[in-house]
Amino acid sequence: MVGVSLGEPVPVVLSVLGRPPTGRPPGVLAACDGSDGSLWALDRAMTEAELFGLPLYVLAVVNPAPGGYPPGMAELVQESVETLVESMADGLRRSVAAVQEQRARPYTGKLSLHVVLGNVVEVLLEASTRQHTLVVGTRGNGGFSRLLLGSVSTAAVHHAACPVLVVPAPPQG
């Protein structure tokens, strides 16, 4: 974990085994996929981590083959998976920088970024077992207005092993 400033690159821990990192102290876990909702959640997660004096873990999950690969295909797509993971890591760094630029006061706490291969819901739920709080955004704009939460935030609320903070979109105005 490192303190973060806008000028220094933040290292990203890549976990390709489908499991989030273990052996770290409990902290605030922020799910980030680069969407507006996840950026609002990341901003709130920074505030929560500072408020409680906890480390902030920012987690992006890449699911390169939701249905799995047929026999022999895994080797053929390895380069594409590596490119996808690096792209997500770069997006995670840019997300943190974007949120930092918008904050009235920069986040100066301990921060680590993680990209994990696997199913988004399964990885988040597993990672929540060791955390103080899981922070997620709501579903983005679109679809049906009566569906207030997306599938990831709904699963987190119902199944996470720690308290979940669901961050809504800021008021339009």
C-alpha positions in Angstrom: 0.0 0.0 0.0 1.2 3.5 -0.7 0.0 7.0 -0.1 -1.2 8.5 -3.4 -0.7 11.8 -5.0 -1.7 12.9 -8.5 1.9 13.0 -9.7 3.1 9.5 -8.8 1.9 6.3 -10.5 0.1 3.9 -8.2 1.1 0.3 -8.6 -1.6 -2.2 -9.3 -1.6 -5.7 -7.8 -2.6 -8.2 -10.4 -4.2 -11.4 -9.1 -4.8 -13.8 -11.9 -5.9 -16.7 -9.8 -9.4 -15.4 -9.4 -9.0 -14.6 -5.7 -8.6 -11.2 -4.1 -5.4 -10.6 -2.1 -5.4 -11.9 1.5 -3.3 -11.3 4.6 -4.0 -7.5 4.7 -5.6 -5.6 7.5 -9.3 -4.9 7.2 -10.1 -1.7 5.3 -12.6 -0.1 3.0 -13.1 -2.0 -0.2 -14.3 0.0 -3.2 -15.5 -1.8 -6.4 -14.5 0.2 -9.4 -15.2 -0.5 -13.1 -14.6 3.0 -14.4 -18.4 3.8 -14.7 -19.7 7.1 -13.2 -21.4 5.1 -10.4 -18.2 3.5 -9.4 -16.3 6.8 -9.4 -18.9 8.3 -7.1 -18.5 5.2 -4.9 -14.7 5.6 -5.0 -14.9 9.2 -3.8 -17.2 8.1 -0.9 -14.8 5.2 -0.1 -11.9 7.6 0.1 -14.0 9.6 2.6 -14.9 6.5 4.6 -11.3 5.3 4.7 -10.1 8.6 6.0 -12.9 8.9 8.5 -12.0 5.5 10.1 -8.3 5.7 9.5 -8.4 2.5 7.4 -6.5 1.4 4.2 -8.5 1.7 1.0 -8.5 -1.2 -1.4 -9.8 -0.4 -4.9 -10.8 -3.6 -6.7 -11.5 -4.1 -10.4 -12.6 -7.5 -11.6 -12.1 -8.7 -15.1 -14.2 -11.7 -16.3 -12.6 -12.4 -19.7 -14.7 -15.5 -20.4 -18.0 -15.6 -18.5 -18.9 -19.0 -20.0 -15.4 -20.4 -19.8 -13.1 -21.5 -22.6 -13.5 -24.6 -24.7 -10.6 -27.1 -24.5 -7.5 -25.7 -26.0 -8.7 -22.1 -26.3 -7.2 -20.8 -23.1 -3.7 -20.8 -24.5 -4.9 -19.0 -27.7 -6.5 -16.2 -25.8 -3.8 -15.7 -23.1 -2.4 -12.6 -24.9 -5.8 -11.0 -25.2 -6.5 -11.7 -21.4 -3.2 -10.0 -20.5 -4.1 -7.0 -22.7 -7.5 -6.8 -21.0 -6.0 -7.0 -17.5 -3.4 -4.3 -18.3 -6.2 -2.1 -19.8 -8.3 -2.5 -16.6 -5.2 -1.7 -14.5 -4.7 1.5 -16.5 -8.3 2.3 -16.2 -8.2 1.9 -12.4 -5.2 4.3 -12.2 -7.1 6.8 -14.3 -10.2 6.4 -12.2 -8.3 7.2 -9.0 -6.6 10.2 -10.6 -10.0 11.5 -11.9 -11.6 11.2 -8.5 -8.6 12.9 -6.9 -8.8 15.8 -9.2 -12.5 16.4 -8.3 -12.1 16.2 -4.5 -11.9 19.4 -2.5 -9.1 17.8 -0.4 -6.9 15.1 -2.0 -7.0 11.6 -0.5 -3.7 11.0 1.4 -4.5 7.7 3.1 -3.1 4.2 2.4 -4.3 3.0 -1.0 -3.8 -0.2 -3.0 -5.3 -1.1 -6.4 -6.1 -4.6 -7.4 -7.2 -6.3 -10.6 -8.6 -9.8 -10.2 -9.7 -12.3 -12.9 -13.0 -13.9 -12.1 -16.7 -13.4 -11.7 -17.4 -9.9 -10.4 -20.0 -10.9 -7.8 -18.1 -13.9 -6.5 -14.8 -12.0 -6.2 -16.4 -9.0 -4.4 -18.3 -11.3 -2.0 -15.2 -13.2 -1.2 -13.2 -10.0 -0.7 -15.8 -8.6 1.6 -15.1 -11.3 4.3 -12.1 -9.5 5.4 -13.2 -5.8 5.2 -14.6 -3.1 7.4 -16.9 -1.8 4.6 -17.7 -2.6 0.9 -18.5 0.5 -1.1 -20.3 0.1 -4.5 -22.2 2.4 -6.8 -25.8 1.9 -8.0 -26.7 0.9 -11.4 -26.1 3.5 -14.1 -28.7 5.4 -16.1 -30.7 3.3 -18.5 -33.1 0.5 -18.6 -36.0 0.6 -16.2 -36.2 3.3 -13.7 -37.9 1.0 -11.2 -34.7 -1.1 -11.0 -32.8 1.0 -8.5 -29.8 -1.3 -8.1 -27.8 -3.3 -10.5 -27.0 -7.0 -10.1 -23.6 -6.4 -8.5 -24.9 -3.9 -5.9 -27.9 -6.1 -5.2 -25.8 -9.1 -4.6 -23.5 -7.1 -2.4 -26.3 -5.8 -0.2 -27.8 -9.3 0.2 -24.7 -11.5 0.5 -21.6 -9.5 1.5 -19.9 -10.5 4.8 -19.3 -6.9 5.9 -21.5 -3.7 5.9 -22.2 -2.4 2.4 -22.5 1.2 1.5 -24.3 1.8 -1.8 -23.6 5.2 -3.2 -26.3 6.8 -5.4 -25.7 9.2 -8.2 -25.4 12.8 -7.0 -28.5 14.9 -7.4 -28.9 16.5 -10.8 -28.7 20.2 -10.7 
